[in-house]
Amino acid sequence: MNRHQAITRIGKAARKISRLRGGSGSALPGLIIEKLDPNYLVTALDSLPHGVVVITGTNGKTTTTKMVVHMLRDQGLKVFTNQTGSNFVRGVIASSLTQMDSDGIVDADIAILELDEAYATHFVKKIPPKYCLLLNVMRDQLDRFGEIDHTAKLLEKVAVATTDGVVLNRDDQLVRALSEKISKQTHVRYFGLSEKLRKKFPSDQEMYGTHQPHTVSLPQIRSSDVILDSIKGSSAIFAFGTKPQPSTKLKLTGLYNMQNAAGALSLVRMIMDKDLSTETLLQSLSEVKPAFGRGEAIEIDGQPLEIILVKNPAGFRLALSSYGSKPATTMIAINDNYADGRDMSWLWDVDFSMLDKVAVVSGIRAYDMTLRLQYDDIEIGLVSTNLASALRSLLQDDGPKRIYCTYTAMMQLRTILEKSYDIGAIDA
Amino acid sequence: MKKSQNLKKLHLTHLYPEQMNVYGDWGNVLTLKKRALWHGYEVEVHAHHPGKKFPEKTDLIIGGGGQDSGQTVIQDDLLLIGPCIKKLADQKVPMLVICGLYQLFGHFFETASGERIKGIGLFDIETYASDKRLIGNVVTETPFGEMVGYENHSGLTILSDDQRTLGRITKGAGNNGTDKTEGAIYKYVYGSYLHGSLLPKNPTFADALIEAAAMQRYDKFDAQIIDDAFADKARAIAIKRPR
């Protein structure tokens, strides 16, 4: 037994123990393995026939990764992916343990990894990805990453390290500008919005004045690019190059999910290349459900409850414009734990005036949120920093409900919902 | 509030709203606008953009922080309007500049490579780039009582011996992380590293700016009572949160 095999066994044992003790089995074994062998993942992922694919950017990583994985599996590939929400190194290691043979080699054709921008740069130094999909650069937890310009530089490192092909967001000027940094051997493809849809998307860069020394103009659309042409209700028409495809009815909601679907399609077309089955491609996309907290309604006492994750001003603005006009009793829950970002200033960059009333405000920073709403003259119902009682109060209301929440508030709400309401385990 | 009545007007100039607004600085403008209205004044906001003429009527100036790239765009224009800003400062026009513009209201910002970006020198301060980011919740003691905010900067600001500071740090790093000072004061001009946004959670300070603006235009200020219960609770929680 070599060292890699031995460490794999230790990791698997740690995972069993951790799960027996009621943990998720994610953090501890990853930590142990990382300490024993910092290069463990390199060995585990080194020999995948289709290589490693990295998906990163500020908003939409989890749902986009879900789409890509689902479509590739329908194309017949055996896909390894990391568990939702555990997109740091330990999480990837822990995920790999469950999909590994006894030699400690991941048993798959391809690895699709959702990586946090900051971690992605460390990861690609060890494992240069074959392909990557770069979604967007928005202001997210600036207290963690510094500045937007800095986040763009993180994505640049990922793009430059990628060996075969990079898929870029055509409408995001910071992402689009990366095309100039990528070596000639690496193919560049784009995803984006048609002219008429672009107007609906507020651009973070317009909002924050992130001025490029020189702006890279919109590239010519080529047949390999995927453009979200139009949306009608929950149906979308994607164009491959300038060729519109049949209308696809999606389970995903929200303009930004549909935009990222174009990115997922572009990436899958690139990976499958000549082996692509176009007929199944849109069919499999239509089956993908959003990740938890990305707009899917769950049913409680016969009433729909939408839980919508908001992490940054651009995301919050998009969420309000996508969902806010549909009437529902509204709750907002804002936490400031490390994963949420400690800085509350982002709430002041969101315009809440489209909401008439917020029935419940909660989370650790409930009063920061309430203060924000006060300055937009929004009627406020209950304010409570206790999430469980806030949720209870919201659920007493009749009719459809909607919760906008930060990441750790979402995870807490999910736990409370699973424990206290008869809805079974919620699929991530 | 009786909107139809002829409210007294105050003119607020927002410096470089497109380039310097990265940490919720817009919230400061909103807070001044709303509180002034609650006190019975109507605020007209004028944006000053690089290369454009400085707004003629200015009773109050607000400026924020920006990305490095945003700072590059505005620095020449700032030097051009510098004399005008100094004149207004000496006429007791209140101003609040946060982070990036606070630095450039001083003598200079020296980058990591030693290049000096010239400021307008209203504050007797110098700022030096560092490789460490000072990030986190901040509490300071100021002439306006205890202020709470959030800092996120890598520039270290050094005050001259004669330069008044805005606050004494009780939690956080402040100007440079060593001398416990935070921000600077010149007449009614206040520089600070605190955003969060700063003014909503520090309504006493917001009202002081409005009062100063009203005083220099109308020689009087009639304050109304505003219910700041939400601000008080938000402050109390912010003070207890980890750095």
Contacts between the chains, C-beta under 8 A, distances in Angstrom:
chain1	res1	chain2	res2	distance
A	139	B	22	7.3
A	142	B	22	7.3
A	142	B	23	7.1
A	142	B	152	6.4
A	143	B	135	5.0
A	143	B	136	7.4
A	143	B	150	7.5
A	143	B	152	5.7
A	146	B	133	6.2
A	146	B	152	7.9
A	147	B	22	7.2
A	147	B	67	5.2
A	147	B	68	7.1
A	148	B	22	7.5
A	148	B	67	6.0
A	149	B	67	5.0
A	149	B	68	6.1
A	149	B	69	5.6
A	208	B	21	6.6
A	208	B	22	5.5
A	208	B	67	7.2
A	208	B	70	8.0
A	209	B	16	7.9
A	209	B	17	8.0
A	209	B	18	4.0
A	209	B	19	4.3
A	209	B	20	7.5
A	209	B	21	6.7
A	209	B	66	7.0
A	209	B	67	7.6
A	209	B	70	5.2
A	209	B	73	7.9
A	210	B	67	5.5
A	210	B	69	6.3
A	210	B	70	7.0
A	211	B	19	6.7
A	211	B	67	7.9
A	211	B	69	5.1
A	211	B	70	6.0
A	211	B	72	7.8
A	211	B	73	5.4
A	212	B	69	7.1
A	213	B	69	7.0
A	213	B	72	7.9
A	336	B	241	6.2
A	342	B	136	6.7
A	342	B	137	6.6
A	342	B	150	7.3
A	342	B	241	6.9
A	342	B	242	7.2
A	343	B	23	7.4
A	343	B	150	4.8
A	343	B	152	6.8
A	343	B	196	7.1
A	344	B	24	7.9
A	344	B	150	7.0
A	344	B	196	6.0
A	344	B	238	7.7
A	345	B	23	4.6
A	345	B	24	3.1
A	345	B	27	7.0
A	345	B	150	6.2
A	345	B	195	5.0
A	345	B	196	5.1
A	345	B	197	5.6
A	346	B	24	6.3
A	347	B	24	7.1
A	347	B	27	7.9
A	348	B	24	3.6
A	348	B	25	8.0
A	348	B	26	6.0
A	348	B	27	2.9
A	348	B	30	7.1
A	348	B	197	4.6
A	348	B	200	7.2
A	349	B	24	5.4
A	349	B	26	6.2
A	349	B	27	7.7
A	364	B	237	7.1
A	364	B	241	7.5
A	365	B	234	7.5
A	365	B	237	6.7
A	365	B	238	8.0
A	367	B	230	5.7
A	367	B	233	4.1
A	367	B	234	3.8
A	367	B	237	5.9
A	368	B	201	7.5
A	368	B	234	4.7
A	368	B	237	7.5
A	368	B	238	7.3
A	370	B	230	4.8
A	370	B	233	7.9
A	370	B	234	7.4
A	371	B	200	5.5
A	371	B	201	6.9
A	371	B	230	4.5
A	371	B	231	5.6
A	371	B	234	4.9
A	372	B	27	7.7
A	372	B	200	7.3
A	374	B	230	5.4
A	375	B	27	7.6
A	375	B	30	5.5
A	375	B	31	6.3
A	375	B	34	5.3
A	375	B	200	6.4
A	383	B	230	7.9
A	385	B	237	7.4
